[in-house]
Amino acid sequence: MVSGCVAVQPVTDRNSTLTQGNVQMNLVVGQTTKAAVLETFGAPNVTTRKGDETEVWTYQRSARVAQSRSQSGLWTIILTGSRGAGGGGLGTSSSGLETSSRMITLIIEFDADDVVSDFRSRESNF
């Protein structure tokens, strides 16, 4: 079986590192600094301040993925990569092409010393 991946729209390394695995490996409450988060995940989509002046960063990444099945194997093609909310759906055509969308949302709270105090993430496939 042959497998390949072709990116139609360039996705930076920082955008592509926002996965559940990388979130769990790189964020440690009470240890990870704001600078380390920027280095690992890039700039957030939204930043807000809570009443106590601590910051909350929100990341959203989405991609639309197409898989084609043929006698020679399975090919996966990323059709779009986006920093905003994504749309799309799941479908098939007579050519054996299936498309789906993936989205991950990450919310990070920082304490007054710019260290991660809490984080939550969610990944959706549709």
MMTF fields as JSON, N, C-alpha, C and O atoms, coordinates in Angstrom:
{
  "mmtfVersion": "1.0.0",
  "mmtfProducer": "UNKNOWN",
  "numBonds": 503,
  "numAtoms": 504,
  "numGroups": 126,
  "numChains": 1,
  "numModels": 1,
  "chainsPerModel": [1],
  "groupsPerChain": [126],
  "chainIdList": ["A"],
  "bondAtomList": [4, 2, 8, 6, 12, 10, 16, 14, 20, 18, 24, 22, 28, 26, 32, 30, 36, 34, 40, 38, 44, 42, 48, 46, 52, 50, 56, 54, 60, 58, 64, 62, 68, 66, 72, 70, 76, 74, 80, 78, 84, 82, 88, 86, 92, 90, 96, 94, 100, 98, 104, 102, 108, 106, 112, 110, 116, 114, 120, 118, 124, 122, 128, 126, 132, 130, 136, 134, 140, 138, 144, 142, 148, 146, 152, 150, 156, 154, 160, 158, 164, 162, 168, 166, 172, 170, 176, 174, 180, 178, 184, 182, 188, 186, 192, 190, 196, 194, 200, 198, 204, 202, 208, 206, 212, 210, 216, 214, 220, 218, 224, 222, 228, 226, 232, 230, 236, 234, 240, 238, 244, 242, 248, 246, 252, 250, 256, 254, 260, 258, 264, 262, 268, 266, 272, 270, 276, 274, 280, 278, 284, 282, 288, 286, 292, 290, 296, 294, 300, 298, 304, 302, 308, 306, 312, 310, 316, 314, 320, 318, 324, 322, 328, 326, 332, 330, 336, 334, 340, 338, 344, 342, 348, 346, 352, 350, 356, 354, 360, 358, 364, 362, 368, 366, 372, 370, 376, 374, 380, 378, 384, 382, 388, 386, 392, 390, 396, 394, 400, 398, 404, 402, 408, 406, 412, 410, 416, 414, 420, 418, 424, 422, 428, 426, 432, 430, 436, 434, 440, 438, 444, 442, 448, 446, 452, 450, 456, 454, 460, 458, 464, 462, 468, 466, 472, 470, 476, 474, 480, 478, 484, 482, 488, 486, 492, 490, 496, 494, 500, 498],
  "bondOrderList": [1, 1, 1, 1, 1, 1, 1, 1, 1, 1, 1, 1, 1, 1, 1, 1, 1, 1, 1, 1, 1, 1, 1, 1, 1, 1, 1, 1, 1, 1, 1, 1, 1, 1, 1, 1, 1, 1, 1, 1, 1, 1, 1, 1, 1, 1, 1, 1, 1, 1, 1, 1, 1, 1, 1, 1, 1, 1, 1, 1, 1, 1, 1, 1, 1, 1, 1, 1, 1, 1, 1, 1, 1, 1, 1, 1, 1, 1, 1, 1, 1, 1, 1, 1, 1, 1, 1, 1, 1, 1, 1, 1, 1, 1, 1, 1, 1, 1, 1, 1, 1, 1, 1, 1, 1, 1, 1, 1, 1, 1, 1, 1, 1, 1, 1, 1, 1, 1, 1, 1, 1, 1, 1, 1, 1],
  "groupList": [{"groupName": "MET", "atomNameList": ["N", "CA", "C", "O"], "elementList": ["N", "C", "C", "O"], "formalChargeList": [0, 0, 0, 0], "bondAtomList": [1, 0, 2, 1, 3, 2], "bondOrderList": [1, 1, 2], "singleLetterCode": "M", "chemCompType": "L-PEPTIDE LINKING"}, {"groupName": "VAL", "atomNameList": ["N", "CA", "C", "O"], "elementList": ["N", "C", "C", "O"], "formalChargeList": [0, 0, 0, 0], "bondAtomList": [1, 0, 2, 1, 3, 2], "bondOrderList": [1, 1, 2], "singleLetterCode": "V", "chemCompType": "L-PEPTIDE LINKING"}, {"groupName": "SER", "atomNameList": ["N", "CA", "C", "O"], "elementList": ["N", "C", "C", "O"], "formalChargeList": [0, 0, 0, 0], "bondAtomList": [1, 0, 2, 1, 3, 2], "bondOrderList": [1, 1, 2], "singleLetterCode": "S", "chemCompType": "L-PEPTIDE LINKING"}, {"groupName": "GLY", "atomNameList": ["N", "CA", "C", "O"], "elementList": ["N", "C", "C", "O"], "formalChargeList": [0, 0, 0, 0], "bondAtomList": [1, 0, 2, 1, 3, 2], "bondOrderList": [1, 1, 2], "singleLetterCode": "G", "chemCompType": "PEPTIDE LINKING"}, {"groupName": "CYS", "atomNameList": ["N", "CA", "C", "O"], "elementList": ["N", "C", "C", "O"], "formalChargeList": [0, 0, 0, 0], "bondAtomList": [1, 0, 2, 1, 3, 2], "bondOrderList": [1, 1, 2], "singleLetterCode": "C", "chemCompType": "L-PEPTIDE LINKING"}, {"groupName": "ALA", "atomNameList": ["N", "CA", "C", "O"], "elementList": ["N", "C", "C", "O"], "formalChargeList": [0, 0, 0, 0], "bondAtomList": [1, 0, 2, 1, 3, 2], "bondOrderList": [1, 1, 2], "singleLetterCode": "A", "chemCompType": "L-PEPTIDE LINKING"}, {"groupName": "GLN", "atomNameList": ["N", "CA", "C", "O"], "elementList": ["N", "C", "C", "O"], "formalChargeList": [0, 0, 0, 0], "bondAtomList": [1, 0, 2, 1, 3, 2], "bondOrderList": [1, 1, 2], "singleLetterCode": "Q", "chemCompType": "L-PEPTIDE LINKING"}, {"groupName": "PRO", "atomNameList": ["N", "CA", "C", "O"], "elementList": ["N", "C", "C", "O"], "formalChargeList": [0, 0, 0, 0], "bondAtomList": [1, 0, 2, 1, 3, 2], "bondOrderList": [1, 1, 2], "singleLetterCode": "P", "chemCompType": "L-PEPTIDE LINKING"}, {"groupName": "THR", "atomNameList": ["N", "CA", "C", "O"], "elementList": ["N", "C", "C", "O"], "formalChargeList": [0, 0, 0, 0], "bondAtomList": [1, 0, 2, 1, 3, 2], "bondOrderList": [1, 1, 2], "singleLetterCode": "T", "chemCompType": "L-PEPTIDE LINKING"}, {"groupName": "ASP", "atomNameList": ["N", "CA", "C", "O"], "elementList": ["N", "C", "C", "O"], "formalChargeList": [0, 0, 0, 0], "bondAtomList": [1, 0, 2, 1, 3, 2], "bondOrderList": [1, 1, 2], "singleLetterCode": "D", "chemCompType": "L-PEPTIDE LINKING"}, {"groupName": "ARG", "atomNameList": ["N", "CA", "C", "O"], "elementList": ["N", "C", "C", "O"], "formalChargeList": [0, 0, 0, 0], "bondAtomList": [1, 0, 2, 1, 3, 2], "bondOrderList": [1, 1, 2], "singleLetterCode": "R", "chemCompType": "L-PEPTIDE LINKING"}, {"groupName": "ASN", "atomNameList": ["N", "CA", "C", "O"], "elementList": ["N", "C", "C", "O"], "formalChargeList": [0, 0, 0, 0], "bondAtomList": [1, 0, 2, 1, 3, 2], "bondOrderList": [1, 1, 2], "singleLetterCode": "N", "chemCompType": "L-PEPTIDE LINKING"}, {"groupName": "LEU", "atomNameList": ["N", "CA", "C", "O"], "elementList": ["N", "C", "C", "O"], "formalChargeList": [0, 0, 0, 0], "bondAtomList": [1, 0, 2, 1, 3, 2], "bondOrderList": [1, 1, 2], "singleLetterCode": "L", "chemCompType": "L-PEPTIDE LINKING"}, {"groupName": "LYS", "atomNameList": ["N", "CA", "C", "O"], "elementList": ["N", "C", "C", "O"], "formalChargeList": [0, 0, 0, 0], "bondAtomList": [1, 0, 2, 1, 3, 2], "bondOrderList": [1, 1, 2], "singleLetterCode": "K", "chemCompType": "L-PEPTIDE LINKING"}, {"groupName": "GLU", "atomNameList": ["N", "CA", "C", "O"], "elementList": ["N", "C", "C", "O"], "formalChargeList": [0, 0, 0, 0], "bondAtomList": [1, 0, 2, 1, 3, 2], "bondOrderList": [1, 1, 2], "singleLetterCode": "E", "chemCompType": "L-PEPTIDE LINKING"}, {"groupName": "PHE", "atomNameList": ["N", "CA", "C", "O"], "elementList": ["N", "C", "C", "O"], "formalChargeList": [0, 0, 0, 0], "bondAtomList": [1, 0, 2, 1, 3, 2], "bondOrderList": [1, 1, 2], "singleLetterCode": "F", "chemCompType": "L-PEPTIDE LINKING"}, {"groupName": "TRP", "atomNameList": ["N", "CA", "C", "O"], "elementList": ["N", "C", "C", "O"], "formalChargeList": [0, 0, 0, 0], "bondAtomList": [1, 0, 2, 1, 3, 2], "bondOrderList": [1, 1, 2], "singleLetterCode": "W", "chemCompType": "L-PEPTIDE LINKING"}, {"groupName": "TYR", "atomNameList": ["N", "CA", "C", "O"], "elementList": ["N", "C", "C", "O"], "formalChargeList": [0, 0, 0, 0], "bondAtomList": [1, 0, 2, 1, 3, 2], "bondOrderList": [1, 1, 2], "singleLetterCode": "Y", "chemCompType": "L-PEPTIDE LINKING"}, {"groupName": "ILE", "atomNameList": ["N", "CA", "C", "O"], "elementList": ["N", "C", "C", "O"], "formalChargeList": [0, 0, 0, 0], "bondAtomList": [1, 0, 2, 1, 3, 2], "bondOrderList": [1, 1, 2], "singleLetterCode": "I", "chemCompType": "L-PEPTIDE LINKING"}],
  "groupTypeList": [0, 1, 2, 3, 4, 1, 5, 1, 6, 7, 1, 8, 9, 10, 11, 2, 8, 12, 8, 6, 3, 11, 1, 6, 0, 11, 12, 1, 1, 3, 6, 8, 8, 13, 5, 5, 1, 12, 14, 8, 15, 3, 5, 7, 11, 1, 8, 8, 10, 13, 3, 9, 14, 8, 14, 1, 16, 8, 17, 6, 10, 2, 5, 10, 1, 5, 6, 2, 10, 2, 6, 2, 3, 12, 16, 8, 18, 18, 12, 8, 3, 2, 10, 3, 5, 3, 3, 3, 3, 12, 3, 8, 2, 2, 2, 3, 12, 14, 8, 2, 2, 10, 0, 18, 8, 12, 18, 18, 14, 15, 9, 5, 9, 9, 1, 1, 2, 9, 15, 10, 2, 10, 14, 2, 11, 15],
  "groupIdList": [1, 2, 3, 4, 5, 6, 7, 8, 9, 10, 11, 12, 13, 14, 15, 16, 17, 18, 19, 20, 21, 22, 23, 24, 25, 26, 27, 28, 29, 30, 31, 32, 33, 34, 35, 36, 37, 38, 39, 40, 41, 42, 43, 44, 45, 46, 47, 48, 49, 50, 51, 52, 53, 54, 55, 56, 57, 58, 59, 60, 61, 62, 63, 64, 65, 66, 67, 68, 69, 70, 71, 72, 73, 74, 75, 76, 77, 78, 79, 80, 81, 82, 83, 84, 85, 86, 87, 88, 89, 90, 91, 92, 93, 94, 95, 96, 97, 98, 99, 100, 101, 102, 103, 104, 105, 106, 107, 108, 109, 110, 111, 112, 113, 114, 115, 116, 117, 118, 119, 120, 121, 122, 123, 124, 125, 126],
  "secStructList": [7, 3, 3, 3, 3, 3, 3, 1, 1, 7, 7, 7, 2, 2, 2, 2, 6, 7, 1, 2, 2, 2, 2, 2, 2, 2, 7, 7, 6, 6, 6, 7, 5, 2, 2, 2, 2, 2, 2, 2, 2, 7, 1, 7, 1, 3, 3, 3, 3, 7, 6, 6, 1, 7, 3, 3, 3, 3, 3, 3, 3, 3, 3, 3, 3, 3, 3, 3, 3, 3, 6, 6, 3, 3, 3, 3, 3, 3, 3, 3, 3, 3, 1, 1, 7, 7, 7, 7, 7, 7, 3, 3, 7, 6, 6, 1, 3, 3, 3, 3, 3, 3, 3, 3, 3, 3, 3, 3, 3, 3, 7, 6, 6, 1, 5, 3, 3, 3, 3, 3, 3, 3, 3, 3, 3, 7],
  "xCoordList": [0.841, 0.0, 0.886, 1.866, 0.555, 1.311, 0.517, -0.699, 1.196, 0.535, 1.35, 2.58, 0.678, 1.374, 0.564, -0.634, 1.215, 0.543, 1.051, 2.261, 0.142, 0.505, -0.224, -1.45, 0.495, -0.131, -0.38, 0.563, -1.641, -1.989, -1.741, -1.266, -2.052, -1.803, -0.724, -0.845, 0.351, 1.43, 0.914, 0.106, 1.389, 1.067, 2.398, 3.28, 2.548, 3.815, 4.02, 3.068, 5.259, 5.56, 4.82, 4.355, 4.697, 4.011, 2.539, 1.983, 1.897, 0.484, 0.279, -0.702, 1.188, 1.002, 1.319, 0.961, 1.982, 2.327, 1.192, 1.326, 0.087, -1.027, -1.853, -2.846, -1.401, -2.088, -2.28, -1.625, -3.179, -3.404, -2.114, -1.832, -1.34, -0.086, 0.9, 1.52, 1.052, 1.982, 1.504, 2.316, 0.201, -0.341, 0.052, 0.566, -0.183, 0.12, 1.62, 2.025, 2.451, 3.899, 4.538, 5.559, 3.95, 4.612, 4.031, 4.681, 2.832, 2.242, 2.248, 1.679, 2.893, 2.944, 2.507, 3.162, 1.398, 0.882, 1.955, 2.561, 2.171, 3.147, 4.579, 5.474, 4.825, 6.195, 6.348, 7.309, 5.429, 5.584, 5.33, 4.309, 6.265, 6.158, 5.419, 5.262, 4.977, 4.317, 5.258, 4.822, 6.544, 7.525, 7.644, 7.761, 7.617, 7.699, 6.447, 6.535, 5.289, 4.043, 4.123, 3.763, 4.596, 4.758, 5.72, 5.464, 6.809, 7.798, 7.231, 7.522, 6.429, 5.889, 4.699, 4.643, 3.738, 2.469, 2.263, 1.288, 3.151, 2.975, 1.989, 1.595, 1.595, 0.681, -0.722, -1.156, -1.435, -2.806, -3.775, -3.465, -4.949, -5.996, -6.639, -6.945, -6.844, -7.522, -6.784, -6.402, -6.586, -6.064, -7.062, -7.603, -7.3, -8.202, -7.569, -6.659, -8.069, -7.619, -8.79, -9.902, -8.531, -9.543, -9.56, -8.695, -10.53, -10.674, -9.452, -9.189, -8.696, -7.505, -6.254, -5.13, -6.463, -5.393, -4.529, -3.482, -4.924, -4.204, -4.71, -5.829, -3.882, -4.219, -4.747, -4.383, -5.612, -6.124, -5.877, -6.28, -5.211, -4.945, -5.783, -5.898, -6.363, -7.159, -6.57, -6.311, -6.367, -5.893, -6.984, -7.643, -7.174, -8.034, -7.328, -6.867, -7.244, -6.652, -7.599, -8.178, -7.75, -8.595, -7.941, -7.134, -8.295, -7.805, -8.878, -9.632, -8.927, -9.825, -8.961, -7.991, -9.318, -8.49, -9.268, -10.446, -8.6, -9.219, -8.405, -7.175, -9.095, -8.433, -9.019, -10.233, -8.128, -8.555, -8.099, -6.941, -9.013, -8.679, -8.671, -9.605, -7.591, -7.493, -6.797, -6.378, -6.672, -6.02, -4.556, -3.983, -3.934, -2.515, -2.261, -1.105, -3.3, -3.08, -3.981, -4.994, -3.604, -4.372, -3.549, -2.392, -4.133, -3.465, -4.244, -5.473, -3.556, -4.182, -3.675, -2.471, -4.601, -4.245, -4.891, -6.101, -4.098, -4.655, -5.067, -4.224, -6.38, -6.885, -6.728, -6.38, -6.973, -6.823, -6.32, -6.613, -5.578, -5.162, -5.576, -5.383, -6.133, -6.689, -6.488, -6.447, -6.361, -6.231, -7.571, -7.661, -8.605, -9.928, -10.796, -10.337, -12.072, -13.029, -13.215, -13.257, -13.325, -13.432, -14.81, -15.595, -15.089, -16.358, -16.065, -14.964, -17.011, -16.783, -17.655, -18.551, -17.378, -18.173, -17.561, -16.422, -18.297, -17.834, -18.64, -19.868, -17.953, -18.677, -17.846, -16.64, -18.47, -17.773, -18.257, -19.345, -17.445, -17.842, -17.574, -17.003, -17.986, -17.818, -16.354, -16.028, -15.454, -14.035, -13.363, -12.175, -14.079, -13.491, -12.835, -12.017, -13.171, -12.594, -13.486, -14.679, -12.901, -13.616, -12.982, -11.757, -13.808, -13.273, -13.814, -14.935, -13.002, -13.426, -12.702, -11.738, -13.162, -12.537, -12.085, -12.713, -10.995, -10.473, -10.283, -9.83, -10.626, -10.437, -9.932, -10.384, -8.987, -8.519, -8.624, -8.254, -9.131, -9.221, -8.419, -8.571, -7.567, -6.729, -6.91, -6.763, -7.228, -7.383, -6.36, -6.345, -5.503, -4.43, -4.6, -4.758, -4.568, -4.608, -3.215, -2.545, -2.788, -1.481, -1.674, -2.623, -0.768, -0.823, -0.137, 0.287, -0.031, 0.558, 2.036, 2.572, 2.707, 4.122, 4.299, 5.406, 3.217, 3.241, 3.642, 4.369, 3.156, 3.359, 1.98, 1.004, 1.895, 0.624, 0.027, 0.664, -1.217, -1.903, -3.001, -3.427, -3.463, -4.479, -4.566, -4.245, -4.998, -5.25, -6.268, -6.394, -6.994, -7.995, -7.886, -7.651, -8.056, -8.031, -9.108, -9.529, -9.54, -10.568, -10.285, -9.971, -10.398, -10.221, -11.505, -12.107, -11.923, -13.13, -12.803, -12.024, -13.392, -13.278, -14.68, -15.533, -14.926, -16.257, -16.151, -17.167],
  "yCoordList": [-1.172, 0.0, 1.234, 1.289, 2.229, 3.454, 4.575, 4.656, 5.439, 6.549, 7.805, 7.763, 8.927, 10.184, 11.341, 11.206, 12.488, 13.683, 14.872, 15.072, 15.671, 16.831, 18.033, 18.007, 19.085, 20.302, 21.252, 21.704, 21.556, 22.452, 23.897, 24.695, 24.245, 25.573, 25.439, 24.61, 26.256, 26.12, 26.318, 27.207, 25.487, 25.587, 25.71, 24.868, 26.76, 26.953, 25.852, 25.204, 25.651, 24.633, 24.91, 23.976, 26.175, 26.497, 26.143, 25.601, 26.439, 26.094, 24.59, 24.112, 23.841, 22.396, 21.689, 20.522, 22.363, 21.702, 21.733, 21.178, 22.369, 22.423, 21.144, 21.085, 20.125, 18.837, 18.485, 19.055, 17.546, 17.129, 16.616, 16.905, 15.863, 15.327, 16.413, 16.361, 17.407, 18.495, 19.369, 19.881, 19.545, 20.297, 19.596, 20.238, 18.29, 17.537, 17.49, 17.502, 17.436, 17.35, 18.696, 18.728, 19.806, 21.103, 22.038, 23.019, 21.772, 22.661, 21.991, 20.915, 22.641, 22.154, 23.295, 24.336, 23.1, 24.117, 24.455, 23.569, 25.751, 26.207, 26.234, 26.665, 25.775, 25.743, 26.42, 27.162, 26.187, 26.692, 28.197, 28.673, 28.941, 30.393, 30.833, 30.06, 32.075, 32.667, 32.642, 32.371, 32.925, 32.909, 31.513, 31.383, 30.478, 29.101, 28.74, 28.037, 29.219, 28.965, 29.627, 29.014, 30.878, 31.565, 30.823, 30.692, 30.345, 29.614, 28.31, 27.928, 27.635, 26.331, 26.444, 25.747, 27.315, 27.359, 28.616, 28.695, 29.602, 30.841, 31.757, 31.513, 32.818, 33.801, 33.22, 32.463, 33.568, 33.071, 33.813, 34.891, 33.221, 33.883, 35.013, 36.071, 34.782, 35.762, 35.835, 34.812, 37.073, 37.26, 38.114, 39.084, 37.749, 38.51, 38.663, 37.921, 39.641, 39.832, 39.579, 40.053, 38.831, 38.582, 39.766, 40.639, 39.791, 40.881, 41.106, 42.233, 40.043, 40.17, 40.475, 40.354, 40.873, 41.26, 40.102, 40.339, 38.879, 37.756, 37.573, 37.971, 36.972, 36.814, 35.424, 34.442, 35.361, 34.105, 34.144, 35.091, 33.113, 33.003, 31.871, 30.807, 32.105, 31.089, 30.835, 31.764, 29.563, 29.127, 28.293, 27.492, 28.482, 27.597, 27.304, 28.215, 26.05, 25.627, 24.631, 23.782, 24.742, 23.786, 23.416, 24.171, 22.259, 21.786, 20.926, 20.227, 20.993, 20.125, 19.077, 19.405, 17.825, 16.721, 15.872, 15.583, 15.476, 14.592, 13.311, 13.349, 12.183, 10.89, 10.216, 10.189, 9.673, 8.979, 7.537, 7.253, 6.638, 5.216, 4.711, 4.929, 4.038, 3.448, 2.106, 1.717, 1.405, 0.092, 0.209, -0.744, 1.373, 1.511, 1.963, 2.012, 2.297, 2.66, 3.775, 4.077, 4.389, 5.439, 6.72, 6.721, 7.809, 9.105, 10.087, 10.126, 10.877, 11.906, 13.263, 13.462, 14.2, 15.531, 16.548, 16.501, 17.468, 18.549, 19.648, 20.242, 19.915, 20.892, 22.314, 23.191, 22.574, 23.923, 23.841, 22.888, 24.823, 24.996, 26.39, 27.331, 26.55, 27.841, 28.08, 27.143, 29.365, 29.722, 30.062, 30.274, 30.121, 30.462, 29.241, 28.113, 29.48, 28.38, 27.799, 28.538, 26.504, 25.85, 25.297, 25.085, 25.071, 24.453, 23.165, 22.624, 22.684, 21.475, 20.362, 20.559, 19.21, 18.075, 16.8, 16.784, 15.756, 14.45, 14.044, 14.135, 13.599, 13.199, 12.271, 12.143, 11.633, 10.761, 11.07, 11.612, 10.721, 10.882, 9.579, 8.647, 9.519, 8.276, 7.948, 6.806, 8.934, 8.678, 8.075, 7.757, 7.91, 7.349, 8.397, 8.058, 9.682, 10.765, 11.072, 11.328, 11.048, 11.399, 12.654, 12.761, 13.612, 14.809, 14.914, 14.496, 15.476, 15.717, 16.951, 17.413, 17.475, 18.636, 18.269, 17.461, 18.872, 18.684, 20.061, 20.99, 20.195, 21.46, 21.186, 20.258, 22.012, 21.946, 23.35, 24.337, 23.419, 24.662, 24.487, 23.49, 25.456, 25.43, 26.755, 27.822, 26.69, 27.876, 27.772, 26.801, 28.796, 28.8, 30.016, 31.134, 29.801, 30.893, 31.061, 30.085, 32.334, 32.656, 33.383, 34.15, 33.138, 33.846, 35.21, 35.58, 35.947, 37.29, 37.278, 38.306, 36.114, 35.984, 35.456, 35.072, 35.429, 34.94, 33.473, 33.077, 32.671, 31.228, 30.573, 31.079, 29.455, 28.762, 28.367, 27.684, 28.815, 28.439, 27.406, 26.711, 27.301, 26.31, 26.267, 27.245, 25.138, 25.043, 23.96, 22.993, 24.145, 23.175, 23.083, 24.089, 21.884, 21.719, 20.739, 19.868, 20.912, 20.032, 19.86, 20.824, 18.636, 18.336, 17.741, 16.867, 18.214, 17.733, 17.268, 17.906, 16.172, 15.671, 15.54, 14.9, 16.138, 16.065, 16.129, 16.082],
  "zCoordList": [0.0, 0.0, 0.0, 0.742, -0.825, -0.951, -0.289, -0.459, 0.464, 1.118, 0.881, 0.922, 0.633, 0.406, 0.932, 1.184, 1.1, 1.587, 0.798, 0.694, 0.234, -0.542, 0.028, 0.137, 0.394, 0.911, -0.248, -0.897, -0.511, -1.591, -1.174, -1.981, 0.064, 0.606, 1.663, 2.565, 1.568, 2.559, 3.98, 4.245, 4.871, 6.287, 7.013, 6.843, 7.825, 8.519, 9.544, 9.976, 9.922, 10.936, 12.225, 12.878, 12.611, 13.859, 13.779, 14.734, 12.656, 12.524, 12.553, 13.121, 11.951, 11.864, 13.182, 13.344, 14.132, 15.393, 16.41, 17.5, 16.071, 17.008, 16.877, 16.151, 17.608, 17.666, 19.134, 20.007, 19.403, 20.796, 21.431, 22.594, 20.674, 21.208, 21.572, 22.634, 20.693, 20.983, 22.128, 22.9, 22.246, 23.381, 24.679, 25.594, 24.769, 25.992, 26.275, 27.438, 25.231, 25.421, 25.776, 26.462, 25.318, 25.45, 26.492, 26.854, 26.989, 27.989, 29.359, 29.542, 30.309, 31.683, 32.588, 32.645, 33.296, 34.207, 35.247, 35.849, 35.439, 36.421, 35.918, 36.646, 34.672, 34.147, 32.793, 32.591, 31.858, 30.496, 30.463, 30.959, 29.875, 29.805, 28.538, 27.592, 28.542, 27.379, 26.165, 25.046, 26.39, 25.3, 24.689, 23.47, 25.512, 25.012, 24.206, 23.199, 24.65, 23.906, 22.532, 21.527, 22.483, 21.198, 20.279, 19.082, 20.831, 20.038, 19.492, 18.359, 20.293, 19.887, 18.957, 17.945, 19.279, 18.552, 17.721, 16.973, 17.828, 17.088, 17.791, 18.931, 17.09, 17.666, 17.791, 16.923, 18.861, 19.033, 18.111, 17.603, 17.903, 17.122, 17.914, 17.364, 19.22, 20.071, 21.4, 21.969, 21.893, 23.246, 24.014, 23.482, 25.261, 26.122, 27.499, 27.868, 28.251, 29.629, 30.56, 30.325, 31.614, 32.636, 33.6, 33.536, 34.476, 35.434, 36.299, 36.718, 36.576, 37.406, 36.573, 37.06, 35.31, 34.383, 33.905, 33.303, 34.147, 33.549, 32.12, 31.794, 31.276, 29.864, 29.551, 30.198, 28.549, 28.006, 26.511, 25.835, 25.99, 24.549, 23.983, 24.591, 22.82, 22.138, 20.758, 19.994, 20.457, 19.146, 18.493, 19.156, 17.196, 16.41, 15.107, 14.419, 14.775, 13.51, 12.869, 13.546, 11.569, 10.869, 9.548, 9.005, 9.047, 7.763, 7.121, 7.798, 5.828, 5.074, 4.393, 3.709, 4.583, 4.122, 3.135, 3.341, 2.061, 1.077, 0.993, 0.966, 0.951, 0.785, -0.436, -0.638, -1.242, -2.448, -2.37, -2.066, -2.645, -2.634, -4.075, -4.847, -4.395, -5.724, -5.599, -4.509, -6.703, -6.664, -6.272, -5.743, -6.525, -6.218, -4.786, -4.367, -4.018, -2.625, -2.161, -2.791, -1.045, -0.394, -0.42, 0.0, -0.908, -0.945, -0.092, -0.162, 0.709, 1.528, 1.056, 0.901, 0.828, 0.361, 1.285, 1.509, 1.825, 2.632, 1.662, 0.988, 1.595, 0.645, 1.13, 0.339, 2.397, 2.927, 4.343, 5.064, 4.732, 6.113, 6.515, 5.745, 7.686, 8.058, 9.539, 10.337, 9.901, 11.313, 11.909, 13.119, 11.121, 11.635, 11.728, 11.549, 12.012, 12.094, 10.713, 9.729, 10.624, 9.33, 9.077, 10.002, 7.843, 7.476, 6.763, 6.865, 6.064, 5.297, 5.798, 6.618, 5.296, 5.701, 5.205, 4.739, 5.303, 4.894, 3.684, 3.684, 2.659, 1.46, 0.613, 0.823, -0.33, -1.252, -2.653, -2.849, -3.605, -4.999, -5.725, -5.159, -6.979, -7.735, -7.979, -8.303, -7.83, -8.045, -6.817, -6.872, -5.72, -4.504, -3.638, -2.782, -3.837, -3.053, -1.861, -2.021, -0.657, 0.565, 1.134, 1.187, 1.562, 2.199, 3.62, 3.909, 4.489, 5.863, 6.377, 5.766, 7.481, 8.106, 9.507, 10.191, 9.914, 11.263, 11.886, 11.217, 13.156, 13.859, 15.268, 15.939, 15.701, 17.084, 17.679, 17.043, 18.9, 19.648, 20.929, 21.635, 21.223, 22.416, 23.149, 22.553, 24.435, 25.274, 26.405, 27.161, 26.503, 27.505, 28.403, 27.914, 29.714, 30.677, 31.276, 31.615, 31.399, 31.973, 33.303, 33.466, 34.253, 35.525, 35.379, 34.284, 36.472, 36.45, 36.057, 35.642, 36.185, 35.816, 34.396, 34.017, 33.599, 32.207, 32.103, 31.192, 33.056, 33.057, 32.935, 33.489, 32.215, 32.018, 33.367, 34.169, 33.602, 34.847, 34.585, 35.507, 33.334, 32.961, 31.438, 30.763, 30.907, 29.469, 29.198, 29.948, 28.104, 27.643, 26.129, 25.46, 25.588, 24.136, 23.711, 24.472, 22.466, 21.907, 20.43, 19.731, 19.961, 18.544, 18.0, 18.624, 16.837, 16.191, 14.78, 14.072, 14.383, 13.019, 12.468, 13.082, 11.322, 10.721, 9.214, 8.521]
}
